[in-house]
Amino acid sequence: MLTQLISRVRRNHGLEHATIHVLSEKHKNFSAQGNSNHTGFSLNIYGDISEQDVTNAVNEAFRRMKKGEHHLAVHPNCGTVLLTTATLATVAAQASFAFEQRRQKQSKMSLTVLLGALPTAILAVVFSLIVSRPIGVQLQAKYTVEGDLQDMEVQTVRPVQPSPVTRLFQLLLTGGSQINAKSYRVTTVN
């Protein structure tokens, strides 16, 4: 049962990404953010894209994935990639500071440890930023999305009221501009 639930979340997550890919092929100057669960996904669009365009994109993404375009499930701006980047950068920086603290035989962090480790920490973080993207994409493909929709079907695509979190992302993704935020709920069934 848990395996089936996780599979549904992964397939919905893949369809969410595929929908964003299709929208990106047809529209410029917009941002999107979504989240998936076992019943479907929520999609927040920041830009001038109509409800009909969103519905068409969901349906086209679904058809294309069913025809074998499983690669559409992976998106380079997925939260999995962001989380991988943040984790690797944090570990790289902390390891640099710990190594310098040990090298200086200090029992606590001090200004000399901080200054001594800073150049190494910066290089380690830059390196982690470079390698984290492909690692995050691979983790996403293996663990958080599924391109084979199996017997899943799209049930509904409907507009919903943007949440306070959607409004926060609107500020973050659009720099506070007056770009419209529209939210949709896509439900799927097996």
PyMOL commands that place a pseudoatom at each C-alpha (Angstrom):
pseudoatom trace, name=CA, resn=MET, resi=1, chain=A, elem=C, hetatm=0, pos=[0.000, 0.000, 0.000]
pseudoatom trace, name=CA, resn=LEU, resi=2, chain=A, elem=C, hetatm=0, pos=[2.777, 2.485, 0.899]
pseudoatom trace, name=CA, resn=THR, resi=3, chain=A, elem=C, hetatm=0, pos=[4.616, 1.557, -2.303]
pseudoatom trace, name=CA, resn=GLN, resi=4, chain=A, elem=C, hetatm=0, pos=[1.491, 2.324, -4.353]
pseudoatom trace, name=CA, resn=LEU, resi=5, chain=A, elem=C, hetatm=0, pos=[1.020, 5.644, -2.579]
pseudoatom trace, name=CA, resn=ILE, resi=6, chain=A, elem=C, hetatm=0, pos=[4.631, 6.672, -3.242]
pseudoatom trace, name=CA, resn=SER, resi=7, chain=A, elem=C, hetatm=0, pos=[4.287, 5.588, -6.884]
pseudoatom trace, name=CA, resn=ARG, resi=8, chain=A, elem=C, hetatm=0, pos=[1.214, 7.803, -7.301]
pseudoatom trace, name=CA, resn=VAL, resi=9, chain=A, elem=C, hetatm=0, pos=[3.018, 10.799, -5.787]
pseudoatom trace, name=CA, resn=ARG, resi=10, chain=A, elem=C, hetatm=0, pos=[6.016, 10.218, -8.082]
pseudoatom trace, name=CA, resn=ARG, resi=11, chain=A, elem=C, hetatm=0, pos=[3.799, 9.954, -11.197]
pseudoatom trace, name=CA, resn=ASN, resi=12, chain=A, elem=C, hetatm=0, pos=[1.857, 13.098, -10.258]
pseudoatom trace, name=CA, resn=HIS, resi=13, chain=A, elem=C, hetatm=0, pos=[5.149, 14.877, -9.640]
pseudoatom trace, name=CA, resn=GLY, resi=14, chain=A, elem=C, hetatm=0, pos=[6.311, 13.785, -13.101]
pseudoatom trace, name=CA, resn=LEU, resi=15, chain=A, elem=C, hetatm=0, pos=[3.113, 15.053, -14.733]
pseudoatom trace, name=CA, resn=GLU, resi=16, chain=A, elem=C, hetatm=0, pos=[3.501, 18.344, -12.857]
pseudoatom trace, name=CA, resn=HIS, resi=17, chain=A, elem=C, hetatm=0, pos=[6.980, 18.783, -14.349]
pseudoatom trace, name=CA, resn=ALA, resi=18, chain=A, elem=C, hetatm=0, pos=[5.826, 17.709, -17.802]
pseudoatom trace, name=CA, resn=THR, resi=19, chain=A, elem=C, hetatm=0, pos=[3.054, 20.323, -17.647]
pseudoatom trace, name=CA, resn=ILE, resi=20, chain=A, elem=C, hetatm=0, pos=[5.614, 23.016, -16.821]
pseudoatom trace, name=CA, resn=HIS, resi=21, chain=A, elem=C, hetatm=0, pos=[7.805, 21.832, -19.725]
pseudoatom trace, name=CA, resn=VAL, resi=22, chain=A, elem=C, hetatm=0, pos=[4.838, 22.087, -22.127]
pseudoatom trace, name=CA, resn=LEU, resi=23, chain=A, elem=C, hetatm=0, pos=[3.900, 25.540, -20.827]
pseudoatom trace, name=CA, resn=SER, resi=24, chain=A, elem=C, hetatm=0, pos=[7.546, 26.627, -21.251]
pseudoatom trace, name=CA, resn=GLU, resi=25, chain=A, elem=C, hetatm=0, pos=[7.514, 25.491, -24.891]
pseudoatom trace, name=CA, resn=LYS, resi=26, chain=A, elem=C, hetatm=0, pos=[4.499, 27.690, -25.634]
pseudoatom trace, name=CA, resn=HIS, resi=27, chain=A, elem=C, hetatm=0, pos=[4.941, 30.681, -23.307]
pseudoatom trace, name=CA, resn=LYS, resi=28, chain=A, elem=C, hetatm=0, pos=[7.769, 32.924, -22.223]
pseudoatom trace, name=CA, resn=ASN, resi=29, chain=A, elem=C, hetatm=0, pos=[8.109, 35.237, -19.235]
pseudoatom trace, name=CA, resn=PHE, resi=30, chain=A, elem=C, hetatm=0, pos=[6.345, 33.224, -16.580]
pseudoatom trace, name=CA, resn=SER, resi=31, chain=A, elem=C, hetatm=0, pos=[7.312, 31.283, -13.496]
pseudoatom trace, name=CA, resn=ALA, resi=32, chain=A, elem=C, hetatm=0, pos=[5.669, 28.223, -12.058]
pseudoatom trace, name=CA, resn=GLN, resi=33, chain=A, elem=C, hetatm=0, pos=[5.781, 26.381, -8.772]
pseudoatom trace, name=CA, resn=GLY, resi=34, chain=A, elem=C, hetatm=0, pos=[3.932, 23.265, -7.791]
pseudoatom trace, name=CA, resn=ASN, resi=35, chain=A, elem=C, hetatm=0, pos=[3.627, 20.434, -5.355]
pseudoatom trace, name=CA, resn=SER, resi=36, chain=A, elem=C, hetatm=0, pos=[2.313, 16.928, -5.764]
pseudoatom trace, name=CA, resn=ASN, resi=37, chain=A, elem=C, hetatm=0, pos=[0.599, 14.353, -3.625]
pseudoatom trace, name=CA, resn=HIS, resi=38, chain=A, elem=C, hetatm=0, pos=[-1.171, 11.041, -4.197]
pseudoatom trace, name=CA, resn=THR, resi=39, chain=A, elem=C, hetatm=0, pos=[-4.350, 12.687, -5.552]
pseudoatom trace, name=CA, resn=GLY, resi=40, chain=A, elem=C, hetatm=0, pos=[-2.739, 15.026, -8.086]
pseudoatom trace, name=CA, resn=PHE, resi=41, chain=A, elem=C, hetatm=0, pos=[-0.834, 18.270, -7.979]
pseudoatom trace, name=CA, resn=SER, resi=42, chain=A, elem=C, hetatm=0, pos=[-1.204, 21.967, -7.367]
pseudoatom trace, name=CA, resn=LEU, resi=43, chain=A, elem=C, hetatm=0, pos=[0.274, 24.322, -9.918]
pseudoatom trace, name=CA, resn=ASN, resi=44, chain=A, elem=C, hetatm=0, pos=[0.885, 28.000, -9.308]
pseudoatom trace, name=CA, resn=ILE, resi=45, chain=A, elem=C, hetatm=0, pos=[1.478, 30.122, -12.396]
pseudoatom trace, name=CA, resn=TYR, resi=46, chain=A, elem=C, hetatm=0, pos=[3.034, 33.564, -12.133]
pseudoatom trace, name=CA, resn=GLY, resi=47, chain=A, elem=C, hetatm=0, pos=[2.379, 35.288, -15.436]
pseudoatom trace, name=CA, resn=ASP, resi=48, chain=A, elem=C, hetatm=0, pos=[-0.244, 35.804, -18.089]
pseudoatom trace, name=CA, resn=ILE, resi=49, chain=A, elem=C, hetatm=0, pos=[-1.322, 32.265, -18.957]
pseudoatom trace, name=CA, resn=SER, resi=50, chain=A, elem=C, hetatm=0, pos=[-5.003, 31.468, -19.361]
pseudoatom trace, name=CA, resn=GLU, resi=51, chain=A, elem=C, hetatm=0, pos=[-6.918, 28.685, -17.659]
pseudoatom trace, name=CA, resn=GLN, resi=52, chain=A, elem=C, hetatm=0, pos=[-7.460, 27.057, -21.066]
pseudoatom trace, name=CA, resn=ASP, resi=53, chain=A, elem=C, hetatm=0, pos=[-3.693, 27.122, -21.747]
pseudoatom trace, name=CA, resn=VAL, resi=54, chain=A, elem=C, hetatm=0, pos=[-3.057, 25.369, -18.420]
pseudoatom trace, name=CA, resn=THR, resi=55, chain=A, elem=C, hetatm=0, pos=[-5.709, 22.728, -19.143]
pseudoatom trace, name=CA, resn=ASN, resi=56, chain=A, elem=C, hetatm=0, pos=[-4.307, 22.184, -22.636]
pseudoatom trace, name=CA, resn=ALA, resi=57, chain=A, elem=C, hetatm=0, pos=[-0.768, 21.881, -21.235]
pseudoatom trace, name=CA, resn=VAL, resi=58, chain=A, elem=C, hetatm=0, pos=[-1.830, 19.269, -18.661]
pseudoatom trace, name=CA, resn=ASN, resi=59, chain=A, elem=C, hetatm=0, pos=[-3.585, 17.237, -21.347]
pseudoatom trace, name=CA, resn=GLU, resi=60, chain=A, elem=C, hetatm=0, pos=[-0.703, 17.543, -23.825]
pseudoatom trace, name=CA, resn=ALA, resi=61, chain=A, elem=C, hetatm=0, pos=[1.842, 16.599, -21.160]
pseudoatom trace, name=CA, resn=PHE, resi=62, chain=A, elem=C, hetatm=0, pos=[-0.290, 13.585, -20.237]
pseudoatom trace, name=CA, resn=ARG, resi=63, chain=A, elem=C, hetatm=0, pos=[-0.593, 12.446, -23.886]
pseudoatom trace, name=CA, resn=ARG, resi=64, chain=A, elem=C, hetatm=0, pos=[3.113, 12.899, -24.560]
pseudoatom trace, name=CA, resn=MET, resi=65, chain=A, elem=C, hetatm=0, pos=[4.129, 10.978, -21.446]
pseudoatom trace, name=CA, resn=LYS, resi=66, chain=A, elem=C, hetatm=0, pos=[1.703, 8.181, -22.319]
pseudoatom trace, name=CA, resn=LYS, resi=67, chain=A, elem=C, hetatm=0, pos=[3.335, 8.023, -25.777]
pseudoatom trace, name=CA, resn=GLY, resi=68, chain=A, elem=C, hetatm=0, pos=[6.744, 7.497, -24.172]
pseudoatom trace, name=CA, resn=GLU, resi=69, chain=A, elem=C, hetatm=0, pos=[8.203, 10.964, -23.542]
pseudoatom trace, name=CA, resn=HIS, resi=70, chain=A, elem=C, hetatm=0, pos=[9.120, 9.973, -19.990]
pseudoatom trace, name=CA, resn=HIS, resi=71, chain=A, elem=C, hetatm=0, pos=[11.993, 12.470, -19.887]
pseudoatom trace, name=CA, resn=LEU, resi=72, chain=A, elem=C, hetatm=0, pos=[9.408, 15.250, -19.437]
pseudoatom trace, name=CA, resn=ALA, resi=73, chain=A, elem=C, hetatm=0, pos=[9.046, 14.099, -15.812]
pseudoatom trace, name=CA, resn=VAL, resi=74, chain=A, elem=C, hetatm=0, pos=[12.460, 15.525, -14.902]
pseudoatom trace, name=CA, resn=HIS, resi=75, chain=A, elem=C, hetatm=0, pos=[12.820, 19.292, -14.484]
pseudoatom trace, name=CA, resn=PRO, resi=76, chain=A, elem=C, hetatm=0, pos=[16.076, 21.097, -13.665]
pseudoatom trace, name=CA, resn=ASN, resi=77, chain=A, elem=C, hetatm=0, pos=[14.353, 23.566, -11.330]
pseudoatom trace, name=CA, resn=CYS, resi=78, chain=A, elem=C, hetatm=0, pos=[12.715, 20.924, -9.147]
pseudoatom trace, name=CA, resn=GLY, resi=79, chain=A, elem=C, hetatm=0, pos=[12.855, 21.250, -5.384]
pseudoatom trace, name=CA, resn=THR, resi=80, chain=A, elem=C, hetatm=0, pos=[14.854, 18.009, -5.321]
pseudoatom trace, name=CA, resn=VAL, resi=81, chain=A, elem=C, hetatm=0, pos=[17.681, 19.796, -7.156]
pseudoatom trace, name=CA, resn=LEU, resi=82, chain=A, elem=C, hetatm=0, pos=[17.397, 22.805, -4.865]
pseudoatom trace, name=CA, resn=LEU, resi=83, chain=A, elem=C, hetatm=0, pos=[17.475, 20.603, -1.766]
pseudoatom trace, name=CA, resn=THR, resi=84, chain=A, elem=C, hetatm=0, pos=[20.485, 18.674, -3.088]
pseudoatom trace, name=CA, resn=THR, resi=85, chain=A, elem=C, hetatm=0, pos=[22.303, 21.947, -3.778]
pseudoatom trace, name=CA, resn=ALA, resi=86, chain=A, elem=C, hetatm=0, pos=[21.545, 23.335, -0.324]
pseudoatom trace, name=CA, resn=THR, resi=87, chain=A, elem=C, hetatm=0, pos=[22.609, 20.102, 1.382]
pseudoatom trace, name=CA, resn=LEU, resi=88, chain=A, elem=C, hetatm=0, pos=[25.889, 19.738, -0.482]
pseudoatom trace, name=CA, resn=ALA, resi=89, chain=A, elem=C, hetatm=0, pos=[26.775, 23.421, -0.030]
pseudoatom trace, name=CA, resn=THR, resi=90, chain=A, elem=C, hetatm=0, pos=[26.061, 23.213, 3.704]
pseudoatom trace, name=CA, resn=VAL, resi=91, chain=A, elem=C, hetatm=0, pos=[28.120, 20.047, 4.135]
pseudoatom trace, name=CA, resn=ALA, resi=92, chain=A, elem=C, hetatm=0, pos=[30.988, 21.547, 2.103]
pseudoatom trace, name=CA, resn=ALA, resi=93, chain=A, elem=C, hetatm=0, pos=[31.095, 24.708, 4.197]
pseudoatom trace, name=CA, resn=GLN, resi=94, chain=A, elem=C, hetatm=0, pos=[30.753, 22.916, 7.511]
pseudoatom trace, name=CA, resn=ALA, resi=95, chain=A, elem=C, hetatm=0, pos=[33.441, 20.385, 6.588]
pseudoatom trace, name=CA, resn=SER, resi=96, chain=A, elem=C, hetatm=0, pos=[35.808, 23.230, 5.684]
pseudoatom trace, name=CA, resn=PHE, resi=97, chain=A, elem=C, hetatm=0, pos=[35.263, 24.944, 9.024]
pseudoatom trace, name=CA, resn=ALA, resi=98, chain=A, elem=C, hetatm=0, pos=[35.573, 21.687, 10.977]
pseudoatom trace, name=CA, resn=PHE, resi=99, chain=A, elem=C, hetatm=0, pos=[38.803, 20.809, 9.160]
pseudoatom trace, name=CA, resn=GLU, resi=100, chain=A, elem=C, hetatm=0, pos=[40.281, 24.242, 9.925]
pseudoatom trace, name=CA, resn=GLN, resi=101, chain=A, elem=C, hetatm=0, pos=[39.189, 24.033, 13.566]
pseudoatom trace, name=CA, resn=ARG, resi=102, chain=A, elem=C, hetatm=0, pos=[40.918, 20.673, 13.869]
pseudoatom trace, name=CA, resn=ARG, resi=103, chain=A, elem=C, hetatm=0, pos=[43.995, 21.913, 11.989]
pseudoatom trace, name=CA, resn=GLN, resi=104, chain=A, elem=C, hetatm=0, pos=[44.319, 24.824, 14.420]
pseudoatom trace, name=CA, resn=LYS, resi=105, chain=A, elem=C, hetatm=0, pos=[43.632, 22.502, 17.376]
pseudoatom trace, name=CA, resn=GLN, resi=106, chain=A, elem=C, hetatm=0, pos=[40.787, 24.736, 18.557]
pseudoatom trace, name=CA, resn=SER, resi=107, chain=A, elem=C, hetatm=0, pos=[37.975, 23.303, 20.682]
pseudoatom trace, name=CA, resn=LYS, resi=108, chain=A, elem=C, hetatm=0, pos=[35.518, 26.008, 19.551]
pseudoatom trace, name=CA, resn=MET, resi=109, chain=A, elem=C, hetatm=0, pos=[34.873, 28.134, 16.509]
pseudoatom trace, name=CA, resn=SER, resi=110, chain=A, elem=C, hetatm=0, pos=[36.852, 31.348, 16.665]
pseudoatom trace, name=CA, resn=LEU, resi=111, chain=A, elem=C, hetatm=0, pos=[37.594, 34.289, 14.423]
pseudoatom trace, name=CA, resn=THR, resi=112, chain=A, elem=C, hetatm=0, pos=[40.964, 32.775, 13.443]
pseudoatom trace, name=CA, resn=VAL, resi=113, chain=A, elem=C, hetatm=0, pos=[39.251, 29.497, 12.493]
pseudoatom trace, name=CA, resn=LEU, resi=114, chain=A, elem=C, hetatm=0, pos=[36.609, 31.391, 10.528]
pseudoatom trace, name=CA, resn=LEU, resi=115, chain=A, elem=C, hetatm=0, pos=[39.158, 33.498, 8.646]
pseudoatom trace, name=CA, resn=GLY, resi=116, chain=A, elem=C, hetatm=0, pos=[41.459, 30.534, 8.082]
pseudoatom trace, name=CA, resn=ALA, resi=117, chain=A, elem=C, hetatm=0, pos=[38.678, 28.378, 6.680]
pseudoatom trace, name=CA, resn=LEU, resi=118, chain=A, elem=C, hetatm=0, pos=[36.856, 30.993, 4.629]
pseudoatom trace, name=CA, resn=PRO, resi=119, chain=A, elem=C, hetatm=0, pos=[38.807, 30.662, 1.338]
pseudoatom trace, name=CA, resn=THR, resi=120, chain=A, elem=C, hetatm=0, pos=[38.563, 26.867, 1.457]
pseudoatom trace, name=CA, resn=ALA, resi=121, chain=A, elem=C, hetatm=0, pos=[34.882, 27.020, 2.387]
pseudoatom trace, name=CA, resn=ILE, resi=122, chain=A, elem=C, hetatm=0, pos=[34.141, 29.332, -0.538]
pseudoatom trace, name=CA, resn=LEU, resi=123, chain=A, elem=C, hetatm=0, pos=[35.910, 27.000, -2.982]
pseudoatom trace, name=CA, resn=ALA, resi=124, chain=A, elem=C, hetatm=0, pos=[34.191, 23.967, -1.485]
pseudoatom trace, name=CA, resn=VAL, resi=125, chain=A, elem=C, hetatm=0, pos=[30.762, 25.620, -1.793]
pseudoatom trace, name=CA, resn=VAL, resi=126, chain=A, elem=C, hetatm=0, pos=[31.428, 26.677, -5.400]
pseudoatom trace, name=CA, resn=PHE, resi=127, chain=A, elem=C, hetatm=0, pos=[32.482, 23.121, -6.246]
pseudoatom trace, name=CA, resn=SER, resi=128, chain=A, elem=C, hetatm=0, pos=[29.369, 21.754, -4.542]
pseudoatom trace, name=CA, resn=LEU, resi=129, chain=A, elem=C, hetatm=0, pos=[27.186, 24.169, -6.542]
pseudoatom trace, name=CA, resn=ILE, resi=130, chain=A, elem=C, hetatm=0, pos=[28.712, 22.859, -9.762]
pseudoatom trace, name=CA, resn=VAL, resi=131, chain=A, elem=C, hetatm=0, pos=[28.293, 19.160, -8.970]
pseudoatom trace, name=CA, resn=SER, resi=132, chain=A, elem=C, hetatm=0, pos=[24.976, 19.391, -7.133]
pseudoatom trace, name=CA, resn=ARG, resi=133, chain=A, elem=C, hetatm=0, pos=[22.805, 20.143, -10.165]
pseudoatom trace, name=CA, resn=PRO, resi=134, chain=A, elem=C, hetatm=0, pos=[23.543, 16.928, -12.077]
pseudoatom trace, name=CA, resn=ILE, resi=135, chain=A, elem=C, hetatm=0, pos=[23.442, 14.942, -8.828]
pseudoatom trace, name=CA, resn=GLY, resi=136, chain=A, elem=C, hetatm=0, pos=[20.081, 16.514, -7.933]
pseudoatom trace, name=CA, resn=VAL, resi=137, chain=A, elem=C, hetatm=0, pos=[18.663, 15.761, -11.381]
pseudoatom trace, name=CA, resn=GLN, resi=138, chain=A, elem=C, hetatm=0, pos=[19.744, 12.120, -11.031]
pseudoatom trace, name=CA, resn=LEU, resi=139, chain=A, elem=C, hetatm=0, pos=[18.249, 11.874, -7.537]
pseudoatom trace, name=CA, resn=GLN, resi=140, chain=A, elem=C, hetatm=0, pos=[15.031, 13.394, -8.845]
pseudoatom trace, name=CA, resn=ALA, resi=141, chain=A, elem=C, hetatm=0, pos=[14.842, 10.935, -11.761]
pseudoatom trace, name=CA, resn=LYS, resi=142, chain=A, elem=C, hetatm=0, pos=[15.524, 7.949, -9.527]
pseudoatom trace, name=CA, resn=TYR, resi=143, chain=A, elem=C, hetatm=0, pos=[13.523, 8.808, -6.408]
pseudoatom trace, name=CA, resn=THR, resi=144, chain=A, elem=C, hetatm=0, pos=[11.038, 11.687, -6.670]
pseudoatom trace, name=CA, resn=VAL, resi=145, chain=A, elem=C, hetatm=0, pos=[9.468, 11.473, -10.149]
pseudoatom trace, name=CA, resn=GLU, resi=146, chain=A, elem=C, hetatm=0, pos=[8.213, 8.742, -12.455]
pseudoatom trace, name=CA, resn=GLY, resi=147, chain=A, elem=C, hetatm=0, pos=[7.813, 9.217, -16.199]
pseudoatom trace, name=CA, resn=ASP, resi=148, chain=A, elem=C, hetatm=0, pos=[5.696, 6.126, -16.810]
pseudoatom trace, name=CA, resn=LEU, resi=149, chain=A, elem=C, hetatm=0, pos=[2.155, 7.170, -15.869]
pseudoatom trace, name=CA, resn=GLN, resi=150, chain=A, elem=C, hetatm=0, pos=[0.920, 3.558, -16.069]
pseudoatom trace, name=CA, resn=ASP, resi=151, chain=A, elem=C, hetatm=0, pos=[-2.889, 3.515, -15.741]
pseudoatom trace, name=CA, resn=MET, resi=152, chain=A, elem=C, hetatm=0, pos=[-3.177, 7.011, -14.276]
pseudoatom trace, name=CA, resn=GLU, resi=153, chain=A, elem=C, hetatm=0, pos=[-5.790, 9.336, -15.794]
pseudoatom trace, name=CA, resn=VAL, resi=154, chain=A, elem=C, hetatm=0, pos=[-6.342, 13.092, -15.454]
pseudoatom trace, name=CA, resn=GLN, resi=155, chain=A, elem=C, hetatm=0, pos=[-9.680, 13.661, -13.761]
pseudoatom trace, name=CA, resn=THR, resi=156, chain=A, elem=C, hetatm=0, pos=[-9.965, 17.465, -13.414]
pseudoatom trace, name=CA, resn=VAL, resi=157, chain=A, elem=C, hetatm=0, pos=[-8.043, 20.687, -13.920]
pseudoatom trace, name=CA, resn=ARG, resi=158, chain=A, elem=C, hetatm=0, pos=[-9.648, 23.539, -12.028]
pseudoatom trace, name=CA, resn=PRO, resi=159, chain=A, elem=C, hetatm=0, pos=[-8.665, 26.969, -10.761]
pseudoatom trace, name=CA, resn=VAL, resi=160, chain=A, elem=C, hetatm=0, pos=[-8.373, 27.396, -7.008]
pseudoatom trace, name=CA, resn=GLN, resi=161, chain=A, elem=C, hetatm=0, pos=[-7.783, 30.383, -4.745]
pseudoatom trace, name=CA, resn=PRO, resi=162, chain=A, elem=C, hetatm=0, pos=[-4.039, 31.170, -4.412]
pseudoatom trace, name=CA, resn=SER, resi=163, chain=A, elem=C, hetatm=0, pos=[-2.816, 30.352, -0.902]
pseudoatom trace, name=CA, resn=PRO, resi=164, chain=A, elem=C, hetatm=0, pos=[-0.690, 32.603, 1.317]
pseudoatom trace, name=CA, resn=VAL, resi=165, chain=A, elem=C, hetatm=0, pos=[2.305, 30.406, 0.379]
pseudoatom trace, name=CA, resn=THR, resi=166, chain=A, elem=C, hetatm=0, pos=[1.512, 31.044, -3.299]
pseudoatom trace, name=CA, resn=ARG, resi=167, chain=A, elem=C, hetatm=0, pos=[1.527, 34.772, -2.586]
pseudoatom trace, name=CA, resn=LEU, resi=168, chain=A, elem=C, hetatm=0, pos=[4.908, 34.432, -0.854]
pseudoatom trace, name=CA, resn=PHE, resi=169, chain=A, elem=C, hetatm=0, pos=[6.337, 32.611, -3.877]
pseudoatom trace, name=CA, resn=GLN, resi=170, chain=A, elem=C, hetatm=0, pos=[4.830, 35.328, -6.066]
pseudoatom trace, name=CA, resn=LEU, resi=171, chain=A, elem=C, hetatm=0, pos=[6.972, 37.872, -4.223]
pseudoatom trace, name=CA, resn=LEU, resi=172, chain=A, elem=C, hetatm=0, pos=[10.056, 35.662, -4.413]
pseudoatom trace, name=CA, resn=LEU, resi=173, chain=A, elem=C, hetatm=0, pos=[9.710, 34.576, -8.049]
pseudoatom trace, name=CA, resn=THR, resi=174, chain=A, elem=C, hetatm=0, pos=[8.575, 37.882, -9.539]
pseudoatom trace, name=CA, resn=GLY, resi=175, chain=A, elem=C, hetatm=0, pos=[10.555, 40.311, -7.427]
pseudoatom trace, name=CA, resn=GLY, resi=176, chain=A, elem=C, hetatm=0, pos=[7.369, 41.863, -6.061]
pseudoatom trace, name=CA, resn=SER, resi=177, chain=A, elem=C, hetatm=0, pos=[6.076, 42.883, -9.497]
pseudoatom trace, name=CA, resn=GLN, resi=178, chain=A, elem=C, hetatm=0, pos=[2.360, 42.896, -10.184]
pseudoatom trace, name=CA, resn=ILE, resi=179, chain=A, elem=C, hetatm=0, pos=[2.441, 39.686, -12.219]
pseudoatom trace, name=CA, resn=ASN, resi=180, chain=A, elem=C, hetatm=0, pos=[-0.750, 37.692, -11.703]
pseudoatom trace, name=CA, resn=ALA, resi=181, chain=A, elem=C, hetatm=0, pos=[-0.649, 34.575, -9.577]
pseudoatom trace, name=CA, resn=LYS, resi=182, chain=A, elem=C, hetatm=0, pos=[-3.093, 31.880, -10.603]
pseudoatom trace, name=CA, resn=SER, resi=183, chain=A, elem=C, hetatm=0, pos=[-3.439, 28.525, -8.912]
pseudoatom trace, name=CA, resn=TYR, resi=184, chain=A, elem=C, hetatm=0, pos=[-4.794, 25.268, -10.266]
pseudoatom trace, name=CA, resn=ARG, resi=185, chain=A, elem=C, hetatm=0, pos=[-5.544, 21.892, -8.789]
pseudoatom trace, name=CA, resn=VAL, resi=186, chain=A, elem=C, hetatm=0, pos=[-5.071, 18.898, -11.065]
pseudoatom trace, name=CA, resn=THR, resi=187, chain=A, elem=C, hetatm=0, pos=[-6.607, 15.682, -9.782]
pseudoatom trace, name=CA, resn=THR, resi=188, chain=A, elem=C, hetatm=0, pos=[-5.730, 12.262, -11.112]
pseudoatom trace, name=CA, resn=VAL, resi=189, chain=A, elem=C, hetatm=0, pos=[-7.123, 8.790, -10.626]
pseudoatom trace, name=CA, resn=ASN, resi=190, chain=A, elem=C, hetatm=0, pos=[-5.747, 5.288, -11.087]
for i in range(1, 190): cmd.bond("trace and resi %d" % i, "trace and resi %d" % (i + 1))
show_as sticks, trace
zoom trace
